[in-house]
Amino acid sequence: MFLMATSAVGPGFIVQTTTFTVQLGAAFAFAILVSILVDIAVQLNVWRVIGVSGKRAQELANTVLPGAGWFLAALIFIGGLVFNVGNIAGTGLGTNVLFGVDPKIGGLVSAAIAIAIFLSKRAGVALDKIVVVLGAVMILLIGYVAIVSQPPLGEALKNAVIPDNVDFLIITTLIGGTIGGYITYAGAHRMIDAGVSGRENVGEITKSSILGIIITGVIRVLLFLAILGVVAGGVALTSDNLAAEAFQSAAGDIGLKLFGVILWAASITSVIGAAYTSISFVTTAKTSPRVRSIATCVFIAVSATVFTLLGQAPATLLIMAGAVNGLILPVGFAVILWVAWRRRDLLGGYVYPKWLLVIGVAAWLLTLYLGYRSLGGLVQLWA
């Protein structure tokens, strides 16, 4: 659940939350609440089907429609590779804020740390511990700044239920950023790799799937409150890095250093999550852990090389990857719902709850809208 949560909380997550808080103010609380509820509906279904079946998403897709799994795997792999360049760029910016080093050097060192985790003899245990520790660090540090900035909690709570402004585009953007692309599969694949699968583990699967979204939601709420306190205090955020400016306004130079730690932690965990999940889509359960770890390290090394050569993720590729991510959710989720509805044989005879299927279909219709919106990215790329 921490792998899923920290995969969602990357550099884009921080920029997104900050920008929307500045734009909507306290009314952003409603968008966060709605997105969390939809995220839970999607993830409950994805994790339960993958967990009960004990099969990865691409394996289920290939069983339902031969070749569909490899199509899904290609989308995940391409999107993950491009976004990982952005994640490594985020680690570079984090080390630059903390130590003043060249972002390229910081990015390379961070990539080396991620590779070292996967090369360790107990890579699985190391992976789990690292994401939990860094996830906890982010929650504590953002929570501290949220307290220091003294946000108007009453106004935020009121807007969570009775918003002054509702922006459905922002809500759908939050949903895509939290469970789009590879993110929702990160924790689910790690779960079955850790041996948690089958009908007998439905309770644990359900609890973990919900807690993963709640952890992500807690981080977003705390970040929202930290920025809201600054904005509500009358500070006009005008720099190119709104989040860094807000943290510095709230807690001075210490706040800026804390932002550096948070940005680095968010970025390195996203590097780990993107690499792990992307490779899990192009390998099988029969692939040895050692081969999988080496492939993951190569994936990170390629991402780091691209970042070093270009200094950032190419804008055109980011547009394409964003569009691909928007297509992954409805395609992959459609397979999950079909298995839940029509393929009880893949679930070991498990009787899938009808209420869960109903909310899943409702959420899937929303993912279709997300996918439609993502096509705009491809149109922009073509132009």
N, C-alpha and C positions, 0 to 999 in steps of 0.2 A: 504493500500500500504506500510505503514511503518512496519506492522507486517510481510509481505512477505519479505521486504528488510532486516530487522534486523534478521529474521530467517535464511536468506542466509548468513549473515555476522556473522559467528561463529569462534571458534578457528581454525577450518580447513581452513576456508576462508583466515585467516591471514597467516597461514603457507603456504598455496598454493600460494598466491600472492607473498609472500616474496621469496620463493624457485624459482618460475618461473622467477621473476625479476633478481635474481642473475644468473640464468642459461642463460636467453636470452638477458638480458640488455634491451636496448631501443626497440628491436624487439618484446618484449612482448606486446607493444601497439597494434600491429595488431591482436594478439590473443584476446585481450580484446575487440576490436571493433567488430570483427566477432562474438564473443560469445554473445555480447549484442544484435546484430541484430537477431541472432537465438533465443535468449531468448525472445525477443519481439514477434517474430512470434508464438512461442509456447504459451506464456502467453496471448496474444490477443485472441487466440482461447479458451483456458481453461477458462479464466474469463468470456468471452462473453457467452459461452454455459451454464456455471454454473449460471451466473448472470441472463440471460434471462429466463432460466428454473426455477430458484429459488430453485433448488434441489442440494444437495451435490453430490460429485463425486460418492460415493458408491451407492447412491440412483439411479442415472442415470444408473450406471453399472448393478445394479440388475434389472432395468426395461428392459434394452437391452438384458441381458442374466442372468436369475435367478441364483444367487450364485456368479456371477462375482464380485459384489460389496463387498461381505464379504471377498472374496479372496483378493481384493485390500485393504480392510480395515486391514486384517491380516498383509499384507506386510508393510503397513504404520505404524501400531502399533508396530510391532517388531523392524523395523528399527528405529523408533522414540525413543523407549525405550533405545536401545543400544547407539544411538548417544547422548541421553540426559545425559547418564553417562559421556560421553566425554565433553559435554557442562558444566556440573557441575564441572568436573575436571578443565576446563578452568577458571571458576570463582575462584576456589581455587588458581590457579597459579596467577591470577590477584591480588587477595588480598595479596598473598605472596610477590609480587613485590612492592605493595603499602605500606603494613604495616609490612611485615616480619613474619606474622603469619603462623602457620602450614596450608598447602593447604587443609587438610581435614577439619579443623575448618572453614576456609574461604568458602569452598564448602558447608558445612552444613548451615552456616549463610545465604549464598546466596540463597540456596534452601528454607530456611525459609522465606526469603523476597518474593520469587516468590509465595510461598504458601499463604502468607498474601495478596498478590494482588488478588488472585482468591477467597479468603475467604471474601473479603470486600463486603459490601452490593451492591455497584455499581461496580462490577467486570469488566463489559464490558467497562465502562468509564475509570476506572483505567488502564485497559489493554491498551486501545488506547493511553492514555496520556503518560504512561510509555515508550512505544516503540517509540513514536514521540520524546520525550525529549532525551532519550538515543541515538536514531538515530542521532539527531542534534548534540549531544555532540561528538559522534564519528566523524562526518563530520568536525566539527570545530577543534578538536584536531589533527586529521590526517592532515587536511589542514594546520595547523600551522607548523607541522613538515615537510610537503612537501615544504613549503616556505623556512624554515630554511635550509633544505638540499641542496637547490639551484640545482635542477635537470636540465639537458640539454633539455629544452622544445622543441627547434627546432628539435633536433634529434628524440625526442619522436614523434612529429607530423609527421615528414617524414616517420618514420617507421610504423605509423598507416596506411599509404596508400601504401608505397613502402617499405616493410620490408626487412631487411638484412637476416632474417632467418624466415622460416615458420614451425611451429611444429603443425600438425593437432591433435596429441595426446593430447597436452596441451590444444588446443581449445575445444576438446570434454570433457576434464576433467573440464574445467571452466564451460561449459554448464551444466554438471551434478551437479556441486557444487552449481550452482546458482538456477536451477529450478528442480533439481532431487529430488526424494523421496517425502517428505511431503511439501516441501517449496512452490511450486507454488500454492498448495491448501490452504496454510495458510491464505493468504489474501483473496482468493475467498470465502472461507467458512465464514471468519469473515464478509465479505461484505454482504452476504445474511443473516447472523445472525443479522446484524445491520439494516436489512430491505431494503437494496438497491438491488432490483431485478426487473425483468420484462422488457418488451420491451420498456417501457417509460424511462428506465434508461440506455439505451444502450450507450449514450454519456458519462455519468459519469463512467460507467463500463469500457469503452474503455480508457478514460483518466487515470483512476486509475491504470489499468493494465500496461500501458506504463510507468507511473511515478514510479511504484514500481520497475521496472527493471532499470530505469534511476537512481533512488536513489542508488540502489545496484552498478550500474556502476560507479557513482560518487565516492562512497567510495573506490571501487577497483582502480580507476584511481588515486585518491589522495594517496592511500597506495603505489601503484606502483611508483608514482613520488617521494614519500618520500624515498623509498628504492633505487630507481634509482640514486637519488642525492648522496647518500652515496657511492654506488658502482662506479658511474662515477667519484667520487672524489678520487678514488684509494684505498679506504678502503677494505681490504680483510675480508669478514665475514666468520668466521670459527667455531663459538661456536655452541652448540646444539640448541640455541634459536636465530636464525638469525634475527628475527624481533626485539627482545629486544636489541640485539647488534647494529642493524642499528639505532634504535631510540636514543640509548645512544650516538652513534657516531655523530649523527646529532645535538643533543641538550643537550648533557651532562647528568647529573643526573636527570635534569628536564625531559628530553626526556624519560628516563627510567620510571619515575613515570607516565608520560603521557601514555606510553605503557601499564602500569598496569591498568590505568583507561579504556583505549580502549579495552584491552583484557577482563576485567571484564564486561564492557557494552556489548560487542559483545557476550559474553558467556551467560549472564543472559537473554538477549533478545532471544537468541536461545533456552534457557531452556523454556522460556514462550511460544515461537512459536511452538516448538516441542510438548510440553505438550498439548497446546490448540488444535492443529491440529490432533494429534493422538487420543485424546478423541472425537473430532468431527466426526471421522470415525467409532467409535464404539457406538455412540449414535444417536438418531434420532431427527427430528425437534420437536417431541412430548415430548422429555425428558425435564424436568424442568431445568431452569438455575441453581437452587441450587444443584440439583443432578449432573449436568454436572461439576459445580465448584468443588464439593467434589471429584468427580472421577479424575479431573485434579490434585487436590492436592495429592491424593493417588499416581498418576502416578509420580509426582515429588518426593514424599517421597520415593518411591521404587527406583527411579534412584539414589537418594542421599544415600540410604542405601547400594546399590551395590558399589557406589563410596567409601563410608566409609570403607567397608569391604576389597575392593581390591586396593584402592588408584588410580585406573585408569580404563578406559574401557578395558576389556580383549581384547588383540590383535586379538584372533580368532573370537570373536564376532564382532569386528569392521570390519574384513574382510567380514564376512557374511552379516553384515548390509550394507556395501558398495555395495556388490553384489546385495542384495535385492533392494537397492535404484536405482541401474542401471536398474532393471527390472520394477520398478514401473512406470517410465516415459513412455516407449512405451506402456505398458498395459493400463494405465489410459488415455493416450493421444489418443489411438485407440478408446476408448469408446467415448471420447469427439468428435472426428471427425465423428464417425458413427452417433451420435445424430445430429450433424450439417448437415450431408449429407442426412440421411434417416429418421430422426424422428422429422419432423417439429411439430408433435403433442405435443412433450415434450417442445417445444419452444413457445407454444401458437400461432402457425401459423406464427411465425417470419420467414421472407425470409432471409436465411443466405447468406452473400456476397460470391460470387464465388471466388473472388480474395483472400479473407481471407482463404477460404478452401484450395485453391491451395498452398499457402505458408505454411499452416498448414501441408498438406501432405508431402511437401518437408522437413519440419522440422521433421516430424515423421520418415521419412526414416533415418534421422541422429540419432534419438533416438534409432532406431533399432540397429545401430552400437554401440551406447553407451551401450545398453543392452547386446550385444554380448561380448563387452569388459568386462563387469561386471562379465560374467560367469567365467572369469579367476580367479576372487576372490574365487569362489566356488571350482574351480579346486585346487587352492592353499590350501584352507581349507581342502579338502579331502586328499591332499598329506600330 
